[in-house]
């Protein structure tokens, strides 16, 4: 690993947990692709449709505990 990266990583470990989380978030955000306006618009439409169906009683929710239990079973945790 590059000496500069090693130095930064070593110094980052001396930060508080909150500061390390903020730093990690900033670094990850710097490499994420820019949001696509069309994709964002389509997701917003999908969210609104799901809310409409739920409010109209056309869909049901599943408790998160059940979802995670089923995932754990599938993954054999």
Number of C-alpha atoms within 10 A of each C-alpha: 5 6 8 9 10 11 10 10 11 11 10 15 11 10 12 10 11 9 13 14 12 12 14 13 11 11 11 10 11 10 8 8 7 8 8 8 9 9 10 11 11 11 12 12 12 12 12 12 12 14 14 13 13 13 11 9 9 10 12 9 6 8 8 9 9 10 11 11 12 12 12 11 10 9 8 7 7
